[in-house]
Amino acid sequence: MPNIKSAKKRVKTAQRNALRNTNMRSAMRTAIRAVREAIQAGDSAAALAKLPAAFSRIDKAVKRKIIHRNAAARYKSRLAAKIKAI
């Protein structure tokens, strides 16, 4: 545990940010999973309806630097390709 006041504050801040990042990453993955499940079920209408929410979660994760922008592009591209295939 740090002794300096500013270092103690940084520990708290890092914990708070880590929790926020974990929650956002989890929400993003849940949105992606919902689209993938709709695709597996063969329900293109449901997949298309859930796609904007997944894209939004992915974009917000990029904006807050939780994932890399190229990873986001890869996720979005693969989801769109899977929807197009069904």
Biopython code that builds the backbone (N, CA, C, O; Angstrom):
import numpy as np
from Bio.PDB.StructureBuilder import StructureBuilder

atoms = [
    (1, "MET", "N", (0.852, -1.182, 0.000)),
    (1, "MET", "CA", (0.000, 0.000, 0.000)),
    (1, "MET", "C", (0.891, 1.237, 0.000)),
    (1, "MET", "O", (1.865, 1.302, 0.751)),
    (2, "PRO", "N", (0.567, 2.204, -0.828)),
    (2, "PRO", "CA", (1.406, 3.404, -0.902)),
    (2, "PRO", "C", (1.293, 4.266, 0.354)),
    (2, "PRO", "O", (0.294, 4.230, 1.073)),
    (3, "ASN", "N", (2.335, 5.028, 0.585)),
    (3, "ASN", "CA", (2.370, 5.928, 1.739)),
    (3, "ASN", "C", (2.022, 7.358, 1.359)),
    (3, "ASN", "O", (1.508, 8.116, 2.182)),
    (4, "ILE", "N", (2.297, 7.723, 0.130)),
    (4, "ILE", "CA", (2.078, 9.094, -0.313)),
    (4, "ILE", "C", (0.608, 9.291, -0.667)),
    (4, "ILE", "O", (-0.029, 8.418, -1.257)),
    (5, "LYS", "N", (0.087, 10.455, -0.295)),
    (5, "LYS", "CA", (-1.345, 10.734, -0.467)),
    (5, "LYS", "C", (-1.777, 10.639, -1.937)),
    (5, "LYS", "O", (-2.818, 10.059, -2.245)),
    (6, "SER", "N", (-0.983, 11.203, -2.827)),
    (6, "SER", "CA", (-1.351, 11.179, -4.249)),
    (6, "SER", "C", (-1.325, 9.751, -4.806)),
    (6, "SER", "O", (-2.127, 9.397, -5.670)),
    (7, "ALA", "N", (-0.393, 8.940, -4.299)),
    (7, "ALA", "CA", (-0.317, 7.552, -4.748)),
    (7, "ALA", "C", (-1.526, 6.762, -4.249)),
    (7, "ALA", "O", (-2.041, 5.900, -4.963)),
    (8, "LYS", "N", (-1.978, 7.048, -3.035)),
    (8, "LYS", "CA", (-3.188, 6.398, -2.502)),
    (8, "LYS", "C", (-4.393, 6.737, -3.374)),
    (8, "LYS", "O", (-5.228, 5.885, -3.679)),
    (9, "LYS", "N", (-4.456, 8.013, -3.767)),
    (9, "LYS", "CA", (-5.564, 8.456, -4.614)),
    (9, "LYS", "C", (-5.518, 7.746, -5.973)),
    (9, "LYS", "O", (-6.558, 7.366, -6.511)),
    (10, "ARG", "N", (-4.328, 7.572, -6.516)),
    (10, "ARG", "CA", (-4.199, 6.900, -7.802)),
    (10, "ARG", "C", (-4.649, 5.440, -7.719)),
    (10, "ARG", "O", (-5.220, 4.910, -8.673)),
    (11, "VAL", "N", (-4.393, 4.794, -6.587)),
    (11, "VAL", "CA", (-4.834, 3.414, -6.394)),
    (11, "VAL", "C", (-6.358, 3.353, -6.436)),
    (11, "VAL", "O", (-6.941, 2.496, -7.100)),
    (12, "LYS", "N", (-6.990, 4.277, -5.713)),
    (12, "LYS", "CA", (-8.465, 4.318, -5.712)),
    (12, "LYS", "C", (-9.002, 4.600, -7.109)),
    (12, "LYS", "O", (-9.952, 3.960, -7.560)),
    (13, "THR", "N", (-8.388, 5.559, -7.785)),
    (13, "THR", "CA", (-8.830, 5.921, -9.129)),
    (13, "THR", "C", (-8.667, 4.746, -10.091)),
    (13, "THR", "O", (-9.545, 4.481, -10.913)),
    (14, "ALA", "N", (-7.553, 4.053, -9.983)),
    (14, "ALA", "CA", (-7.305, 2.914, -10.862)),
    (14, "ALA", "C", (-8.331, 1.810, -10.615)),
    (14, "ALA", "O", (-8.804, 1.180, -11.562)),
    (15, "GLN", "N", (-8.674, 1.574, -9.357)),
    (15, "GLN", "CA", (-9.689, 0.561, -9.043)),
    (15, "GLN", "C", (-11.050, 0.941, -9.608)),
    (15, "GLN", "O", (-11.758, 0.101, -10.163)),
    (16, "ARG", "N", (-11.410, 2.212, -9.463)),
    (16, "ARG", "CA", (-12.693, 2.693, -9.978)),
    (16, "ARG", "C", (-12.739, 2.564, -11.503)),
    (16, "ARG", "O", (-13.741, 2.122, -12.065)),
    (17, "ASN", "N", (-11.648, 2.955, -12.164)),
    (17, "ASN", "CA", (-11.604, 2.875, -13.617)),
    (17, "ASN", "C", (-11.623, 1.428, -14.102)),
    (17, "ASN", "O", (-12.259, 1.112, -15.107)),
    (18, "ALA", "N", (-10.922, 0.550, -13.378)),
    (18, "ALA", "CA", (-10.910, -0.864, -13.754)),
    (18, "ALA", "C", (-12.305, -1.462, -13.662)),
    (18, "ALA", "O", (-12.700, -2.251, -14.520)),
    (19, "LEU", "N", (-13.048, -1.095, -12.635)),
    (19, "LEU", "CA", (-14.414, -1.577, -12.482)),
    (19, "LEU", "C", (-15.300, -1.080, -13.622)),
    (19, "LEU", "O", (-16.101, -1.837, -14.173)),
    (20, "ARG", "N", (-15.150, 0.194, -13.969)),
    (20, "ARG", "CA", (-15.936, 0.762, -15.061)),
    (20, "ARG", "C", (-15.582, 0.084, -16.379)),
    (20, "ARG", "O", (-16.465, -0.241, -17.172)),
    (21, "ASN", "N", (-14.292, -0.128, -16.610)),
    (21, "ASN", "CA", (-13.863, -0.783, -17.853)),
    (21, "ASN", "C", (-14.396, -2.207, -17.938)),
    (21, "ASN", "O", (-14.829, -2.650, -19.002)),
    (22, "THR", "N", (-14.364, -2.926, -16.814)),
    (22, "THR", "CA", (-14.871, -4.294, -16.787)),
    (22, "THR", "C", (-16.357, -4.320, -17.114)),
    (22, "THR", "O", (-16.816, -5.165, -17.884)),
    (23, "ASN", "N", (-17.106, -3.397, -16.528)),
    (23, "ASN", "CA", (-18.549, -3.346, -16.783)),
    (23, "ASN", "C", (-18.848, -3.022, -18.241)),
    (23, "ASN", "O", (-19.733, -3.626, -18.846)),
    (24, "MET", "N", (-18.110, -2.070, -18.804)),
    (24, "MET", "CA", (-18.347, -1.696, -20.199)),
    (24, "MET", "C", (-17.966, -2.832, -21.139)),
    (24, "MET", "O", (-18.677, -3.097, -22.108)),
    (25, "ARG", "N", (-16.851, -3.507, -20.863)),
    (25, "ARG", "CA", (-16.420, -4.618, -21.702)),
    (25, "ARG", "C", (-17.448, -5.745, -21.641)),
    (25, "ARG", "O", (-17.754, -6.373, -22.655)),
    (26, "SER", "N", (-17.977, -5.993, -20.447)),
    (26, "SER", "CA", (-18.978, -7.039, -20.273)),
    (26, "SER", "C", (-20.256, -6.700, -21.039)),
    (26, "SER", "O", (-20.836, -7.567, -21.692)),
    (27, "ALA", "N", (-20.693, -5.448, -20.962)),
    (27, "ALA", "CA", (-21.897, -5.028, -21.682)),
    (27, "ALA", "C", (-21.702, -5.156, -23.190)),
    (27, "ALA", "O", (-22.613, -5.558, -23.913)),
    (28, "MET", "N", (-20.508, -4.811, -23.652)),
    (28, "MET", "CA", (-20.203, -4.931, -25.079)),
    (28, "MET", "C", (-20.267, -6.393, -25.514)),
    (28, "MET", "O", (-20.868, -6.719, -26.538)),
    (29, "ARG", "N", (-19.647, -7.263, -24.733)),
    (29, "ARG", "CA", (-19.637, -8.684, -25.078)),
    (29, "ARG", "C", (-21.042, -9.282, -25.033)),
    (29, "ARG", "O", (-21.374, -10.156, -25.834)),
    (30, "THR", "N", (-21.858, -8.816, -24.106)),
    (30, "THR", "CA", (-23.245, -9.296, -24.014)),
    (30, "THR", "C", (-24.026, -8.893, -25.260)),
    (30, "THR", "O", (-24.796, -9.691, -25.795)),
    (31, "ALA", "N", (-23.831, -7.657, -25.726)),
    (31, "ALA", "CA", (-24.522, -7.185, -26.928)),
    (31, "ALA", "C", (-24.074, -7.985, -28.147)),
    (31, "ALA", "O", (-24.892, -8.335, -28.999)),
    (32, "ILE", "N", (-22.781, -8.270, -28.230)),
    (32, "ILE", "CA", (-22.266, -9.065, -29.346)),
    (32, "ILE", "C", (-22.837, -10.475, -29.287)),
    (32, "ILE", "O", (-23.221, -11.038, -30.313)),
    (33, "ARG", "N", (-22.891, -11.046, -28.083)),
    (33, "ARG", "CA", (-23.422, -12.392, -27.903)),
    (33, "ARG", "C", (-24.889, -12.459, -28.331)),
    (33, "ARG", "O", (-25.317, -13.448, -28.926)),
    (34, "ALA", "N", (-25.657, -11.412, -28.031)),
    (34, "ALA", "CA", (-27.076, -11.398, -28.401)),
    (34, "ALA", "C", (-27.233, -11.458, -29.918)),
    (34, "ALA", "O", (-28.110, -12.153, -30.430)),
    (35, "VAL", "N", (-26.385, -10.730, -30.628)),
    (35, "VAL", "CA", (-26.442, -10.750, -32.094)),
    (35, "VAL", "C", (-26.053, -12.131, -32.609)),
    (35, "VAL", "O", (-26.708, -12.676, -33.497)),
    (36, "ARG", "N", (-24.972, -12.700, -32.044)),
    (36, "ARG", "CA", (-24.520, -14.025, -32.491)),
    (36, "ARG", "C", (-25.566, -15.096, -32.235)),
    (36, "ARG", "O", (-25.745, -15.995, -33.057)),
    (37, "GLU", "N", (-26.255, -15.012, -31.113)),
    (37, "GLU", "CA", (-27.304, -15.995, -30.808)),
    (37, "GLU", "C", (-28.461, -15.877, -31.785)),
    (37, "GLU", "O", (-29.031, -16.887, -32.199)),
    (38, "ALA", "N", (-28.812, -14.648, -32.156)),
    (38, "ALA", "CA", (-29.877, -14.452, -33.139)),
    (38, "ALA", "C", (-29.456, -15.009, -34.497)),
    (38, "ALA", "O", (-30.270, -15.584, -35.221)),
    (39, "ILE", "N", (-28.193, -14.836, -34.832)),
    (39, "ILE", "CA", (-27.678, -15.363, -36.101)),
    (39, "ILE", "C", (-27.724, -16.895, -36.084)),
    (39, "ILE", "O", (-28.142, -17.520, -37.058)),
    (40, "GLN", "N", (-27.291, -17.493, -34.971)),
    (40, "GLN", "CA", (-27.305, -18.954, -34.869)),
    (40, "GLN", "C", (-28.713, -19.513, -34.950)),
    (40, "GLN", "O", (-28.928, -20.600, -35.488)),
    (41, "ALA", "N", (-29.677, -18.764, -34.411)),
    (41, "ALA", "CA", (-31.063, -19.201, -34.467)),
    (41, "ALA", "C", (-31.638, -19.027, -35.871)),
    (41, "ALA", "O", (-32.718, -19.536, -36.170)),
    (42, "GLY", "N", (-30.917, -18.310, -36.730)),
    (42, "GLY", "CA", (-31.378, -18.086, -38.093)),
    (42, "GLY", "C", (-32.378, -16.959, -38.211)),
    (42, "GLY", "O", (-33.046, -16.824, -39.236)),
    (43, "ASP", "N", (-32.490, -16.152, -37.177)),
    (43, "ASP", "CA", (-33.450, -15.047, -37.154)),
    (43, "ASP", "C", (-32.763, -13.763, -37.603)),
    (43, "ASP", "O", (-32.224, -13.019, -36.784)),
    (44, "SER", "N", (-32.784, -13.511, -38.889)),
    (44, "SER", "CA", (-32.079, -12.347, -39.424)),
    (44, "SER", "C", (-32.713, -11.034, -38.981)),
    (44, "SER", "O", (-32.013, -10.039, -38.797)),
    (45, "ALA", "N", (-34.031, -11.024, -38.808)),
    (45, "ALA", "CA", (-34.704, -9.795, -38.371)),
    (45, "ALA", "C", (-34.262, -9.410, -36.963)),
    (45, "ALA", "O", (-33.984, -8.241, -36.693)),
    (46, "ALA", "N", (-34.198, -10.389, -36.069)),
    (46, "ALA", "CA", (-33.758, -10.106, -34.698)),
    (46, "ALA", "C", (-32.292, -9.707, -34.679)),
    (46, "ALA", "O", (-31.899, -8.816, -33.926)),
    (47, "ALA", "N", (-31.481, -10.359, -35.503)),
    (47, "ALA", "CA", (-30.052, -10.025, -35.560)),
    (47, "ALA", "C", (-29.863, -8.593, -36.050)),
    (47, "ALA", "O", (-29.053, -7.842, -35.505)),
    (48, "LEU", "N", (-30.619, -8.222, -37.086)),
    (48, "LEU", "CA", (-30.528, -6.851, -37.604)),
    (48, "LEU", "C", (-31.012, -5.830, -36.583)),
    (48, "LEU", "O", (-30.493, -4.716, -36.519)),
    (49, "ALA", "N", (-32.009, -6.212, -35.784)),
    (49, "ALA", "CA", (-32.531, -5.298, -34.769)),
    (49, "ALA", "C", (-31.529, -5.093, -33.636)),
    (49, "ALA", "O", (-31.466, -4.009, -33.056)),
    (50, "LYS", "N", (-30.749, -6.119, -33.318)),
    (50, "LYS", "CA", (-29.792, -6.041, -32.216)),
    (50, "LYS", "C", (-28.438, -5.495, -32.658)),
    (50, "LYS", "O", (-27.616, -5.130, -31.818)),
    (51, "LEU", "N", (-28.202, -5.437, -33.942)),
    (51, "LEU", "CA", (-26.904, -5.001, -34.458)),
    (51, "LEU", "C", (-26.550, -3.553, -34.087)),
    (51, "LEU", "O", (-25.419, -3.308, -33.667)),
    (52, "PRO", "N", (-27.468, -2.584, -34.224)),
    (52, "PRO", "CA", (-27.100, -1.209, -33.852)),
    (52, "PRO", "C", (-26.689, -1.062, -32.384)),
    (52, "PRO", "O", (-25.791, -0.281, -32.068)),
    (53, "ALA", "N", (-27.333, -1.798, -31.501)),
    (53, "ALA", "CA", (-26.971, -1.733, -30.082)),
    (53, "ALA", "C", (-25.567, -2.288, -29.863)),
    (53, "ALA", "O", (-24.791, -1.745, -29.077)),
    (54, "ALA", "N", (-25.247, -3.372, -30.563)),
    (54, "ALA", "CA", (-23.908, -3.952, -30.440)),
    (54, "ALA", "C", (-22.859, -2.997, -31.001)),
    (54, "ALA", "O", (-21.805, -2.810, -30.394)),
    (55, "PHE", "N", (-23.140, -2.394, -32.151)),
    (55, "PHE", "CA", (-22.199, -1.443, -32.740)),
    (55, "PHE", "C", (-21.987, -0.250, -31.814)),
    (55, "PHE", "O", (-20.869, 0.247, -31.676)),
    (56, "SER", "N", (-23.064, 0.203, -31.183)),
    (56, "SER", "CA", (-22.961, 1.329, -30.260)),
    (56, "SER", "C", (-22.067, 0.992, -29.075)),
    (56, "SER", "O", (-21.215, 1.792, -28.687)),
    (57, "ARG", "N", (-22.262, -0.194, -28.500)),
    (57, "ARG", "CA", (-21.426, -0.628, -27.369)),
    (57, "ARG", "C", (-19.959, -0.737, -27.777)),
    (57, "ARG", "O", (-19.062, -0.351, -27.027)),
    (58, "ILE", "N", (-19.731, -1.267, -28.972)),
    (58, "ILE", "CA", (-18.357, -1.404, -29.459)),
    (58, "ILE", "C", (-17.716, -0.030, -29.636)),
    (58, "ILE", "O", (-16.576, 0.190, -29.229)),
    (59, "ASP", "N", (-18.462, 0.892, -30.248)),
    (59, "ASP", "CA", (-17.929, 2.238, -30.480)),
    (59, "ASP", "C", (-17.647, 2.977, -29.172)),
    (59, "ASP", "O", (-16.661, 3.707, -29.070)),
    (60, "LYS", "N", (-18.509, 2.787, -28.178)),
    (60, "LYS", "CA", (-18.280, 3.436, -26.885)),
    (60, "LYS", "C", (-17.040, 2.865, -26.194)),
    (60, "LYS", "O", (-16.304, 3.590, -25.526)),
    (61, "ALA", "N", (-16.821, 1.570, -26.360)),
    (61, "ALA", "CA", (-15.629, 0.957, -25.776)),
    (61, "ALA", "C", (-14.361, 1.514, -26.428)),
    (61, "ALA", "O", (-13.346, 1.706, -25.759)),
    (62, "VAL", "N", (-14.426, 1.769, -27.726)),
    (62, "VAL", "CA", (-13.282, 2.358, -28.415)),
    (62, "VAL", "C", (-13.063, 3.787, -27.943)),
    (62, "VAL", "O", (-11.932, 4.205, -27.696)),
    (63, "LYS", "N", (-14.146, 4.522, -27.820)),
    (63, "LYS", "CA", (-14.039, 5.921, -27.411)),
    (63, "LYS", "C", (-13.398, 6.062, -26.036)),
    (63, "LYS", "O", (-12.671, 7.021, -25.777)),
    (64, "ARG", "N", (-13.670, 5.107, -25.162)),
    (64, "ARG", "CA", (-13.100, 5.152, -23.807)),
    (64, "ARG", "C", (-11.813, 4.338, -23.689)),
    (64, "ARG", "O", (-11.304, 4.102, -22.594)),
    (65, "LYS", "N", (-11.301, 3.914, -24.851)),
    (65, "LYS", "CA", (-10.023, 3.192, -24.949)),
    (65, "LYS", "C", (-10.005, 1.887, -24.164)),
    (65, "LYS", "O", (-8.988, 1.519, -23.576)),
    (66, "ILE", "N", (-11.132, 1.195, -24.161)),
    (66, "ILE", "CA", (-11.220, -0.110, -23.507)),
    (66, "ILE", "C", (-10.758, -1.195, -24.473)),
    (66, "ILE", "O", (-10.140, -2.178, -24.065)),
    (67, "ILE", "N", (-11.062, -1.011, -25.756)),
    (67, "ILE", "CA", (-10.543, -1.904, -26.782)),
    (67, "ILE", "C", (-9.901, -1.051, -27.869)),
    (67, "ILE", "O", (-10.184, 0.142, -27.977)),
    (68, "HIS", "N", (-9.043, -1.660, -28.667)),
    (68, "HIS", "CA", (-8.368, -0.964, -29.757)),
    (68, "HIS", "C", (-9.343, -0.761, -30.918)),
    (68, "HIS", "O", (-10.257, -1.560, -31.124)),
    (69, "ARG", "N", (-9.137, 0.298, -31.657)),
    (69, "ARG", "CA", (-10.061, 0.603, -32.759)),
    (69, "ARG", "C", (-10.035, -0.463, -33.840)),
    (69, "ARG", "O", (-11.055, -0.715, -34.482)),
    (70, "ASN", "N", (-8.900, -1.087, -34.049)),
    (70, "ASN", "CA", (-8.841, -2.151, -35.056)),
    (70, "ASN", "C", (-9.599, -3.391, -34.584)),
    (70, "ASN", "O", (-10.210, -4.092, -35.390)),
    (71, "ALA", "N", (-9.560, -3.657, -33.290)),
    (71, "ALA", "CA", (-10.331, -4.776, -32.746)),
    (71, "ALA", "C", (-11.820, -4.502, -32.919)),
    (71, "ALA", "O", (-12.590, -5.402, -33.253)),
    (72, "ALA", "N", (-12.217, -3.258, -32.692)),
    (72, "ALA", "CA", (-13.622, -2.888, -32.864)),
    (72, "ALA", "C", (-14.047, -3.069, -34.317)),
    (72, "ALA", "O", (-15.130, -3.583, -34.595)),
    (73, "ALA", "N", (-13.193, -2.647, -35.234)),
    (73, "ALA", "CA", (-13.504, -2.791, -36.654)),
    (73, "ALA", "C", (-13.645, -4.274, -37.011)),
    (73, "ALA", "O", (-14.507, -4.654, -37.804)),
    (74, "ARG", "N", (-12.793, -5.096, -36.419)),
    (74, "ARG", "CA", (-12.859, -6.537, -36.676)),
    (74, "ARG", "C", (-14.168, -7.128, -36.162)),
    (74, "ARG", "O", (-14.817, -7.908, -36.859)),
    (75, "TYR", "N", (-14.560, -6.753, -34.927)),
    (75, "TYR", "CA", (-15.815, -7.247, -34.362)),
    (75, "TYR", "C", (-17.000, -6.848, -35.244)),
    (75, "TYR", "O", (-17.860, -7.671, -35.556)),
    (76, "LYS", "N", (-17.031, -5.583, -35.636)),
    (76, "LYS", "CA", (-18.148, -5.076, -36.423)),
    (76, "LYS", "C", (-18.196, -5.733, -37.803)),
    (76, "LYS", "O", (-19.267, -6.078, -38.302)),
    (77, "SER", "N", (-17.041, -5.896, -38.398)),
    (77, "SER", "CA", (-16.971, -6.509, -39.717)),
    (77, "SER", "C", (-17.448, -7.954, -39.691)),
    (77, "SER", "O", (-18.195, -8.388, -40.568)),
    (78, "ARG", "N", (-17.016, -8.688, -38.687)),
    (78, "ARG", "CA", (-17.403, -10.104, -38.605)),
    (78, "ARG", "C", (-18.892, -10.254, -38.326)),
    (78, "ARG", "O", (-19.540, -11.143, -38.878)),
    (79, "LEU", "N", (-19.441, -9.391, -37.471)),
    (79, "LEU", "CA", (-20.885, -9.459, -37.215)),
    (79, "LEU", "C", (-21.667, -9.160, -38.493)),
    (79, "LEU", "O", (-22.619, -9.865, -38.828)),
    (80, "ALA", "N", (-21.254, -8.108, -39.202)),
    (80, "ALA", "CA", (-21.958, -7.727, -40.430)),
    (80, "ALA", "C", (-21.858, -8.838, -41.476)),
    (80, "ALA", "O", (-22.822, -9.112, -42.191)),
    (81, "ALA", "N", (-20.705, -9.467, -41.560)),
    (81, "ALA", "CA", (-20.529, -10.549, -42.546)),
    (81, "ALA", "C", (-21.395, -11.741, -42.204)),
    (81, "ALA", "O", (-21.952, -12.375, -43.100)),
    (82, "LYS", "N", (-21.522, -12.059, -40.926)),
    (82, "LYS", "CA", (-22.349, -13.191, -40.522)),
    (82, "LYS", "C", (-23.823, -12.922, -40.795)),
    (82, "LYS", "O", (-24.561, -13.816, -41.209)),
    (83, "ILE", "N", (-24.242, -11.689, -40.560)),
    (83, "ILE", "CA", (-25.639, -11.342, -40.837)),
    (83, "ILE", "C", (-25.905, -11.403, -42.344)),
    (83, "ILE", "O", (-26.951, -11.882, -42.782)),
    (84, "LYS", "N", (-24.960, -10.919, -43.115)),
    (84, "LYS", "CA", (-25.114, -10.923, -44.567)),
    (84, "LYS", "C", (-25.189, -12.363, -45.105)),
    (84, "LYS", "O", (-25.854, -12.625, -46.108)),
    (85, "ALA", "N", (-24.502, -13.284, -44.427)),
    (85, "ALA", "CA", (-24.459, -14.677, -44.889)),
    (85, "ALA", "C", (-25.791, -15.396, -44.687)),
    (85, "ALA", "O", (-26.084, -16.354, -45.403)),
    (86, "ILE", "N", (-26.609, -14.946, -43.716)),
    (86, "ILE", "CA", (-27.877, -15.660, -43.480)),
    (86, "ILE", "C", (-29.028, -15.071, -44.262)),
    (86, "ILE", "O", (-30.153, -15.561, -44.168)),
]
sb = StructureBuilder()
sb.init_structure("model")
sb.init_model(0)
sb.init_chain("A")
sb.init_seg("    ")
for serial, (resi, resn, name, xyz) in enumerate(atoms, 1):
    if name == "N":
        sb.init_residue(resn, " ", resi, " ")
    sb.init_atom(name, np.array(xyz, "f"), 0.0, 1.0, " ", f" {name:<3s}", serial, name[0])
structure = sb.get_structure()
